Structures are given as structure tokens and as C-alpha cells.
Amino acid sequence: MARAEGFDLDKHQSEVQARRNELAAQFGNAAGISYVQGRIAQGGEELTMLCANELLNAARSVRR
């Protein structure tokens, strides 16, 4: 997929990372981690599962 001229990839990646960190903080407790694990166990599209696993790992690191 082509990006618009002037698209700032570094800025976009930083924004995506910041959003992931926000979500990790929201799910960074026992109930949140359990919820994400349940969603992963249900299965789904590969990209969804990759994102859910990334969120789970981030939530676990927030909880520590």
C-alpha cells in the first residue's frame, strides 16, 4: 500500500506504540490479562492473534 507523499513513518510508528502502551496499561491487571488470554484462546484471524499476543505481552510487562 502506497503512503501519501510526506507521510512520516517514524511519527506513525511512535503513535502506534503510544496507543499500544495505553491499551497495555488498561489491560495490565489480572482481569485484563485473563480477558486477552480468553480472546486469544477463541482464535481468529492471524493478524488479530498477533496483535492480541503483543498486547498480552505488553500488559504482562506493565503489571510487573
PyMOL Python script that loads the backbone (N, CA, C, O; Angstrom):
from pymol import cmd

cmd.read_pdbstr("""\
ATOM      1  N   MET A   1       0.845  -1.168   0.000  1.00  0.00           N
ATOM      2  CA  MET A   1       0.000   0.000   0.000  1.00  0.00           C
ATOM      3  C   MET A   1       0.894   1.236   0.000  1.00  0.00           C
ATOM      4  O   MET A   1       1.786   1.370   0.838  1.00  0.00           O
ATOM      5  N   ALA A   2       0.655   2.106  -0.917  1.00  0.00           N
ATOM      6  CA  ALA A   2       1.434   3.331  -1.012  1.00  0.00           C
ATOM      7  C   ALA A   2       0.957   4.343   0.026  1.00  0.00           C
ATOM      8  O   ALA A   2      -0.232   4.434   0.334  1.00  0.00           O
ATOM      9  N   ARG A   3       1.888   5.076   0.538  1.00  0.00           N
ATOM     10  CA  ARG A   3       1.565   6.117   1.515  1.00  0.00           C
ATOM     11  C   ARG A   3       1.589   7.469   0.819  1.00  0.00           C
ATOM     12  O   ARG A   3       2.277   7.671  -0.182  1.00  0.00           O
ATOM     13  N   ALA A   4       0.819   8.381   1.382  1.00  0.00           N
ATOM     14  CA  ALA A   4       0.764   9.727   0.811  1.00  0.00           C
ATOM     15  C   ALA A   4       2.138  10.387   0.891  1.00  0.00           C
ATOM     16  O   ALA A   4       2.929  10.103   1.791  1.00  0.00           O
ATOM     17  N   GLU A   5       2.396  11.247  -0.041  1.00  0.00           N
ATOM     18  CA  GLU A   5       3.648  11.982  -0.044  1.00  0.00           C
ATOM     19  C   GLU A   5       3.748  12.770   1.262  1.00  0.00           C
ATOM     20  O   GLU A   5       2.782  13.397   1.696  1.00  0.00           O
ATOM     21  N   GLY A   6       4.902  12.730   1.869  1.00  0.00           N
ATOM     22  CA  GLY A   6       5.108  13.447   3.122  1.00  0.00           C
ATOM     23  C   GLY A   6       4.712  12.654   4.357  1.00  0.00           C
ATOM     24  O   GLY A   6       4.803  13.153   5.479  1.00  0.00           O
ATOM     25  N   PHE A   7       4.267  11.405   4.147  1.00  0.00           N
ATOM     26  CA  PHE A   7       3.879  10.556   5.280  1.00  0.00           C
ATOM     27  C   PHE A   7       5.101  10.318   6.159  1.00  0.00           C
ATOM     28  O   PHE A   7       6.158   9.919   5.671  1.00  0.00           O
ATOM     29  N   ASP A   8       4.950  10.562   7.448  1.00  0.00           N
ATOM     30  CA  ASP A   8       6.056  10.412   8.398  1.00  0.00           C
ATOM     31  C   ASP A   8       5.926   9.058   9.091  1.00  0.00           C
ATOM     32  O   ASP A   8       5.172   8.911  10.053  1.00  0.00           O
ATOM     33  N   LEU A   9       6.664   8.077   8.594  1.00  0.00           N
ATOM     34  CA  LEU A   9       6.583   6.717   9.121  1.00  0.00           C
ATOM     35  C   LEU A   9       7.028   6.656  10.576  1.00  0.00           C
ATOM     36  O   LEU A   9       6.402   5.969  11.383  1.00  0.00           O
ATOM     37  N   ASP A  10       8.092   7.359  10.921  1.00  0.00           N
ATOM     38  CA  ASP A  10       8.570   7.344  12.302  1.00  0.00           C
ATOM     39  C   ASP A  10       7.513   7.894  13.253  1.00  0.00           C
ATOM     40  O   ASP A  10       7.289   7.338  14.328  1.00  0.00           O
ATOM     41  N   LYS A  11       6.871   8.977  12.860  1.00  0.00           N
ATOM     42  CA  LYS A  11       5.819   9.565  13.685  1.00  0.00           C
ATOM     43  C   LYS A  11       4.656   8.583  13.828  1.00  0.00           C
ATOM     44  O   LYS A  11       4.114   8.407  14.920  1.00  0.00           O
ATOM     45  N   HIS A  12       4.285   7.955  12.737  1.00  0.00           N
ATOM     46  CA  HIS A  12       3.185   6.990  12.768  1.00  0.00           C
ATOM     47  C   HIS A  12       3.523   5.826  13.698  1.00  0.00           C
ATOM     48  O   HIS A  12       2.684   5.412  14.498  1.00  0.00           O
ATOM     49  N   GLN A  13       4.721   5.306  13.605  1.00  0.00           N
ATOM     50  CA  GLN A  13       5.128   4.198  14.466  1.00  0.00           C
ATOM     51  C   GLN A  13       5.129   4.620  15.932  1.00  0.00           C
ATOM     52  O   GLN A  13       4.743   3.840  16.803  1.00  0.00           O
ATOM     53  N   SER A  14       5.552   5.825  16.202  1.00  0.00           N
ATOM     54  CA  SER A  14       5.522   6.334  17.577  1.00  0.00           C
ATOM     55  C   SER A  14       4.095   6.435  18.096  1.00  0.00           C
ATOM     56  O   SER A  14       3.827   6.115  19.254  1.00  0.00           O
ATOM     57  N   GLU A  15       3.180   6.880  17.240  1.00  0.00           N
ATOM     58  CA  GLU A  15       1.773   6.984  17.632  1.00  0.00           C
ATOM     59  C   GLU A  15       1.168   5.601  17.899  1.00  0.00           C
ATOM     60  O   GLU A  15       0.420   5.418  18.860  1.00  0.00           O
ATOM     61  N   VAL A  16       1.495   4.645  17.049  1.00  0.00           N
ATOM     62  CA  VAL A  16       1.000   3.276  17.236  1.00  0.00           C
ATOM     63  C   VAL A  16       1.555   2.700  18.540  1.00  0.00           C
ATOM     64  O   VAL A  16       0.823   2.055  19.291  1.00  0.00           O
ATOM     65  N   GLN A  17       2.828   2.926  18.813  1.00  0.00           N
ATOM     66  CA  GLN A  17       3.444   2.444  20.039  1.00  0.00           C
ATOM     67  C   GLN A  17       2.797   3.091  21.267  1.00  0.00           C
ATOM     68  O   GLN A  17       2.558   2.419  22.270  1.00  0.00           O
ATOM     69  N   ALA A  18       2.519   4.374  21.188  1.00  0.00           N
ATOM     70  CA  ALA A  18       1.878   5.066  22.313  1.00  0.00           C
ATOM     71  C   ALA A  18       0.487   4.496  22.573  1.00  0.00           C
ATOM     72  O   ALA A  18       0.101   4.312  23.727  1.00  0.00           O
ATOM     73  N   ARG A  19      -0.257   4.218  21.525  1.00  0.00           N
ATOM     74  CA  ARG A  19      -1.593   3.633  21.681  1.00  0.00           C
ATOM     75  C   ARG A  19      -1.498   2.236  22.283  1.00  0.00           C
ATOM     76  O   ARG A  19      -2.305   1.876  23.140  1.00  0.00           O
ATOM     77  N   ARG A  20      -0.526   1.450  21.846  1.00  0.00           N
ATOM     78  CA  ARG A  20      -0.340   0.113  22.409  1.00  0.00           C
ATOM     79  C   ARG A  20      -0.016   0.208  23.894  1.00  0.00           C
ATOM     80  O   ARG A  20      -0.508  -0.591  24.692  1.00  0.00           O
ATOM     81  N   ASN A  21       0.801   1.173  24.262  1.00  0.00           N
ATOM     82  CA  ASN A  21       1.144   1.350  25.668  1.00  0.00           C
ATOM     83  C   ASN A  21      -0.076   1.740  26.496  1.00  0.00           C
ATOM     84  O   ASN A  21      -0.223   1.293  27.634  1.00  0.00           O
ATOM     85  N   GLU A  22      -0.948   2.568  25.932  1.00  0.00           N
ATOM     86  CA  GLU A  22      -2.189   2.940  26.620  1.00  0.00           C
ATOM     87  C   GLU A  22      -3.060   1.704  26.849  1.00  0.00           C
ATOM     88  O   GLU A  22      -3.585   1.499  27.944  1.00  0.00           O
ATOM     89  N   LEU A  23      -3.205   0.896  25.822  1.00  0.00           N
ATOM     90  CA  LEU A  23      -4.005  -0.320  25.948  1.00  0.00           C
ATOM     91  C   LEU A  23      -3.372  -1.297  26.935  1.00  0.00           C
ATOM     92  O   LEU A  23      -4.072  -1.933  27.723  1.00  0.00           O
ATOM     93  N   ALA A  24      -2.056  -1.411  26.889  1.00  0.00           N
ATOM     94  CA  ALA A  24      -1.380  -2.313  27.817  1.00  0.00           C
ATOM     95  C   ALA A  24      -1.647  -1.891  29.256  1.00  0.00           C
ATOM     96  O   ALA A  24      -1.849  -2.738  30.126  1.00  0.00           O
ATOM     97  N   ALA A  25      -1.649  -0.591  29.509  1.00  0.00           N
ATOM     98  CA  ALA A  25      -1.922  -0.106  30.860  1.00  0.00           C
ATOM     99  C   ALA A  25      -3.347  -0.455  31.271  1.00  0.00           C
ATOM    100  O   ALA A  25      -3.592  -0.802  32.427  1.00  0.00           O
ATOM    101  N   GLN A  26      -4.285  -0.367  30.337  1.00  0.00           N
ATOM    102  CA  GLN A  26      -5.681  -0.689  30.644  1.00  0.00           C
ATOM    103  C   GLN A  26      -5.870  -2.175  30.930  1.00  0.00           C
ATOM    104  O   GLN A  26      -6.692  -2.546  31.767  1.00  0.00           O
ATOM    105  N   PHE A  27      -5.123  -3.015  30.250  1.00  0.00           N
ATOM    106  CA  PHE A  27      -5.250  -4.460  30.412  1.00  0.00           C
ATOM    107  C   PHE A  27      -4.199  -5.032  31.364  1.00  0.00           C
ATOM    108  O   PHE A  27      -4.133  -6.247  31.552  1.00  0.00           O
ATOM    109  N   GLY A  28      -3.382  -4.175  31.962  1.00  0.00           N
ATOM    110  CA  GLY A  28      -2.282  -4.612  32.810  1.00  0.00           C
ATOM    111  C   GLY A  28      -2.690  -4.973  34.223  1.00  0.00           C
ATOM    112  O   GLY A  28      -2.046  -4.556  35.186  1.00  0.00           O
ATOM    113  N   ASN A  29      -3.745  -5.737  34.352  1.00  0.00           N
ATOM    114  CA  ASN A  29      -4.187  -6.248  35.647  1.00  0.00           C
ATOM    115  C   ASN A  29      -4.679  -7.676  35.430  1.00  0.00           C
ATOM    116  O   ASN A  29      -4.794  -8.129  34.291  1.00  0.00           O
ATOM    117  N   ALA A  30      -4.968  -8.380  36.512  1.00  0.00           N
ATOM    118  CA  ALA A  30      -5.342  -9.794  36.389  1.00  0.00           C
ATOM    119  C   ALA A  30      -6.556  -9.990  35.493  1.00  0.00           C
ATOM    120  O   ALA A  30      -6.574 -10.898  34.662  1.00  0.00           O
ATOM    121  N   ALA A  31      -7.568  -9.147  35.654  1.00  0.00           N
ATOM    122  CA  ALA A  31      -8.785  -9.288  34.849  1.00  0.00           C
ATOM    123  C   ALA A  31      -8.509  -8.999  33.377  1.00  0.00           C
ATOM    124  O   ALA A  31      -9.008  -9.705  32.501  1.00  0.00           O
ATOM    125  N   GLY A  32      -7.729  -7.979  33.106  1.00  0.00           N
ATOM    126  CA  GLY A  32      -7.413  -7.624  31.724  1.00  0.00           C
ATOM    127  C   GLY A  32      -6.603  -8.698  31.025  1.00  0.00           C
ATOM    128  O   GLY A  32      -6.866  -9.040  29.872  1.00  0.00           O
ATOM    129  N   ILE A  33      -5.622  -9.223  31.729  1.00  0.00           N
ATOM    130  CA  ILE A  33      -4.787 -10.283  31.158  1.00  0.00           C
ATOM    131  C   ILE A  33      -5.627 -11.529  30.902  1.00  0.00           C
ATOM    132  O   ILE A  33      -5.480 -12.181  29.868  1.00  0.00           O
ATOM    133  N   SER A  34      -6.492 -11.852  31.829  1.00  0.00           N
ATOM    134  CA  SER A  34      -7.380 -13.005  31.658  1.00  0.00           C
ATOM    135  C   SER A  34      -8.288 -12.820  30.440  1.00  0.00           C
ATOM    136  O   SER A  34      -8.519 -13.760  29.681  1.00  0.00           O
ATOM    137  N   TYR A  35      -8.796 -11.605  30.263  1.00  0.00           N
ATOM    138  CA  TYR A  35      -9.659 -11.311  29.121  1.00  0.00           C
ATOM    139  C   TYR A  35      -8.906 -11.522  27.798  1.00  0.00           C
ATOM    140  O   TYR A  35      -9.407 -12.182  26.888  1.00  0.00           O
ATOM    141  N   VAL A  36      -7.716 -10.961  27.705  1.00  0.00           N
ATOM    142  CA  VAL A  36      -6.935 -11.083  26.469  1.00  0.00           C
ATOM    143  C   VAL A  36      -6.592 -12.549  26.208  1.00  0.00           C
ATOM    144  O   VAL A  36      -6.656 -13.005  25.066  1.00  0.00           O
ATOM    145  N   GLN A  37      -6.232 -13.280  27.244  1.00  0.00           N
ATOM    146  CA  GLN A  37      -5.938 -14.709  27.073  1.00  0.00           C
ATOM    147  C   GLN A  37      -7.169 -15.453  26.551  1.00  0.00           C
ATOM    148  O   GLN A  37      -7.047 -16.335  25.700  1.00  0.00           O
ATOM    149  N   GLY A  38      -8.339 -15.104  27.053  1.00  0.00           N
ATOM    150  CA  GLY A  38      -9.570 -15.730  26.578  1.00  0.00           C
ATOM    151  C   GLY A  38      -9.842 -15.443  25.119  1.00  0.00           C
ATOM    152  O   GLY A  38     -10.266 -16.324  24.371  1.00  0.00           O
ATOM    153  N   ARG A  39      -9.596 -14.206  24.715  1.00  0.00           N
ATOM    154  CA  ARG A  39      -9.784 -13.836  23.302  1.00  0.00           C
ATOM    155  C   ARG A  39      -8.805 -14.589  22.413  1.00  0.00           C
ATOM    156  O   ARG A  39      -9.163 -15.012  21.314  1.00  0.00           O
ATOM    157  N   ILE A  40      -7.584 -14.757  22.875  1.00  0.00           N
ATOM    158  CA  ILE A  40      -6.591 -15.497  22.099  1.00  0.00           C
ATOM    159  C   ILE A  40      -7.022 -16.957  21.973  1.00  0.00           C
ATOM    160  O   ILE A  40      -6.897 -17.557  20.905  1.00  0.00           O
ATOM    161  N   ALA A  41      -7.527 -17.520  23.058  1.00  0.00           N
ATOM    162  CA  ALA A  41      -7.959 -18.920  23.053  1.00  0.00           C
ATOM    163  C   ALA A  41      -9.103 -19.160  22.072  1.00  0.00           C
ATOM    164  O   ALA A  41      -9.249 -20.265  21.551  1.00  0.00           O
ATOM    165  N   GLN A  42      -9.907 -18.141  21.817  1.00  0.00           N
ATOM    166  CA  GLN A  42     -11.018 -18.265  20.868  1.00  0.00           C
ATOM    167  C   GLN A  42     -10.523 -18.352  19.423  1.00  0.00           C
ATOM    168  O   GLN A  42     -11.239 -18.825  18.541  1.00  0.00           O
ATOM    169  N   GLY A  43      -9.322 -17.900  19.199  1.00  0.00           N
ATOM    170  CA  GLY A  43      -8.769 -17.927  17.847  1.00  0.00           C
ATOM    171  C   GLY A  43      -9.300 -16.780  17.014  1.00  0.00           C
ATOM    172  O   GLY A  43     -10.048 -15.931  17.497  1.00  0.00           O
ATOM    173  N   GLY A  44      -8.908 -16.769  15.779  1.00  0.00           N
ATOM    174  CA  GLY A  44      -9.332 -15.710  14.875  1.00  0.00           C
ATOM    175  C   GLY A  44      -8.308 -15.522  13.774  1.00  0.00           C
ATOM    176  O   GLY A  44      -7.446 -16.371  13.543  1.00  0.00           O
ATOM    177  N   GLU A  45      -8.424 -14.398  13.105  1.00  0.00           N
ATOM    178  CA  GLU A  45      -7.513 -14.099  12.015  1.00  0.00           C
ATOM    179  C   GLU A  45      -6.085 -13.956  12.538  1.00  0.00           C
ATOM    180  O   GLU A  45      -5.863 -13.543  13.677  1.00  0.00           O
ATOM    181  N   GLU A  46      -5.148 -14.295  11.708  1.00  0.00           N
ATOM    182  CA  GLU A  46      -3.743 -14.295  12.108  1.00  0.00           C
ATOM    183  C   GLU A  46      -3.295 -12.927  12.623  1.00  0.00           C
ATOM    184  O   GLU A  46      -2.636 -12.844  13.660  1.00  0.00           O
ATOM    185  N   LEU A  47      -3.638 -11.874  11.923  1.00  0.00           N
ATOM    186  CA  LEU A  47      -3.218 -10.533  12.334  1.00  0.00           C
ATOM    187  C   LEU A  47      -3.833 -10.168  13.679  1.00  0.00           C
ATOM    188  O   LEU A  47      -3.173  -9.550  14.515  1.00  0.00           O
ATOM    189  N   THR A  48      -5.086 -10.541  13.893  1.00  0.00           N
ATOM    190  CA  THR A  48      -5.750 -10.278  15.167  1.00  0.00           C
ATOM    191  C   THR A  48      -5.034 -11.001  16.296  1.00  0.00           C
ATOM    192  O   THR A  48      -4.828 -10.439  17.371  1.00  0.00           O
ATOM    193  N   MET A  49      -4.657 -12.244  16.048  1.00  0.00           N
ATOM    194  CA  MET A  49      -3.967 -13.021  17.068  1.00  0.00           C
ATOM    195  C   MET A  49      -2.575 -12.456  17.360  1.00  0.00           C
ATOM    196  O   MET A  49      -2.146 -12.437  18.514  1.00  0.00           O
ATOM    197  N   LEU A  50      -1.878 -12.002  16.339  1.00  0.00           N
ATOM    198  CA  LEU A  50      -0.566 -11.390  16.545  1.00  0.00           C
ATOM    199  C   LEU A  50      -0.689 -10.137  17.401  1.00  0.00           C
ATOM    200  O   LEU A  50       0.105  -9.925  18.318  1.00  0.00           O
ATOM    201  N   CYS A  51      -1.674  -9.315  17.103  1.00  0.00           N
ATOM    202  CA  CYS A  51      -1.891  -8.089  17.875  1.00  0.00           C
ATOM    203  C   CYS A  51      -2.293  -8.416  19.313  1.00  0.00           C
ATOM    204  O   CYS A  51      -1.824  -7.775  20.252  1.00  0.00           O
ATOM    205  N   ALA A  52      -3.150  -9.401  19.480  1.00  0.00           N
ATOM    206  CA  ALA A  52      -3.586  -9.794  20.822  1.00  0.00           C
ATOM    207  C   ALA A  52      -2.415 -10.323  21.640  1.00  0.00           C
ATOM    208  O   ALA A  52      -2.305 -10.021  22.828  1.00  0.00           O
ATOM    209  N   ASN A  53      -1.548 -11.103  21.025  1.00  0.00           N
ATOM    210  CA  ASN A  53      -0.371 -11.610  21.730  1.00  0.00           C
ATOM    211  C   ASN A  53       0.586 -10.480  22.101  1.00  0.00           C
ATOM    212  O   ASN A  53       1.177 -10.494  23.181  1.00  0.00           O
ATOM    213  N   GLU A  54       0.737  -9.517  21.220  1.00  0.00           N
ATOM    214  CA  GLU A  54       1.588  -8.363  21.522  1.00  0.00           C
ATOM    215  C   GLU A  54       0.999  -7.579  22.694  1.00  0.00           C
ATOM    216  O   GLU A  54       1.724  -7.152  23.592  1.00  0.00           O
ATOM    217  N   LEU A  55      -0.315  -7.393  22.677  1.00  0.00           N
ATOM    218  CA  LEU A  55      -0.986  -6.703  23.776  1.00  0.00           C
ATOM    219  C   LEU A  55      -0.821  -7.477  25.084  1.00  0.00           C
ATOM    220  O   LEU A  55      -0.565  -6.880  26.130  1.00  0.00           O
ATOM    221  N   LEU A  56      -0.965  -8.778  25.030  1.00  0.00           N
ATOM    222  CA  LEU A  56      -0.824  -9.612  26.214  1.00  0.00           C
ATOM    223  C   LEU A  56       0.586  -9.465  26.803  1.00  0.00           C
ATOM    224  O   LEU A  56       0.738  -9.281  28.011  1.00  0.00           O
ATOM    225  N   ASN A  57       1.583  -9.544  25.977  1.00  0.00           N
ATOM    226  CA  ASN A  57       2.962  -9.404  26.451  1.00  0.00           C
ATOM    227  C   ASN A  57       3.198  -8.021  27.066  1.00  0.00           C
ATOM    228  O   ASN A  57       3.855  -7.896  28.100  1.00  0.00           O
ATOM    229  N   ALA A  58       2.661  -6.999  26.427  1.00  0.00           N
ATOM    230  CA  ALA A  58       2.818  -5.650  26.950  1.00  0.00           C
ATOM    231  C   ALA A  58       2.072  -5.484  28.268  1.00  0.00           C
ATOM    232  O   ALA A  58       2.580  -4.851  29.193  1.00  0.00           O
ATOM    233  N   ALA A  59       0.870  -6.048  28.358  1.00  0.00           N
ATOM    234  CA  ALA A  59       0.080  -5.950  29.588  1.00  0.00           C
ATOM    235  C   ALA A  59       0.793  -6.667  30.733  1.00  0.00           C
ATOM    236  O   ALA A  59       0.791  -6.190  31.868  1.00  0.00           O
ATOM    237  N   ARG A  60       1.387  -7.788  30.437  1.00  0.00           N
ATOM    238  CA  ARG A  60       2.140  -8.517  31.470  1.00  0.00           C
ATOM    239  C   ARG A  60       3.328  -7.695  31.962  1.00  0.00           C
ATOM    240  O   ARG A  60       3.630  -7.691  33.156  1.00  0.00           O
ATOM    241  N   SER A  61       3.994  -7.008  31.059  1.00  0.00           N
ATOM    242  CA  SER A  61       5.166  -6.216  31.476  1.00  0.00           C
ATOM    243  C   SER A  61       4.737  -4.990  32.278  1.00  0.00           C
ATOM    244  O   SER A  61       5.482  -4.533  33.146  1.00  0.00           O
ATOM    245  N   VAL A  62       3.562  -4.455  32.005  1.00  0.00           N
ATOM    246  CA  VAL A  62       3.041  -3.328  32.768  1.00  0.00           C
ATOM    247  C   VAL A  62       2.728  -3.776  34.190  1.00  0.00           C
ATOM    248  O   VAL A  62       2.952  -3.041  35.151  1.00  0.00           O
ATOM    249  N   ARG A  63       2.215  -4.972  34.304  1.00  0.00           N
ATOM    250  CA  ARG A  63       1.780  -5.499  35.587  1.00  0.00           C
ATOM    251  C   ARG A  63       2.936  -5.773  36.536  1.00  0.00           C
ATOM    252  O   ARG A  63       2.748  -5.763  37.753  1.00  0.00           O
ATOM    253  N   ARG A  64       4.103  -6.013  36.013  1.00  0.00           N
ATOM    254  CA  ARG A  64       5.260  -6.381  36.855  1.00  0.00           C
ATOM    255  C   ARG A  64       5.680  -5.268  37.762  1.00  0.00           C
ATOM    256  O   ARG A  64       6.632  -5.422  38.528  1.00  0.00           O
TER     257      ARG A  64
END
""", "prot")
cmd.dss("prot")
cmd.show_as("cartoon", "prot")
cmd.util.cbc("prot")
cmd.orient("prot")
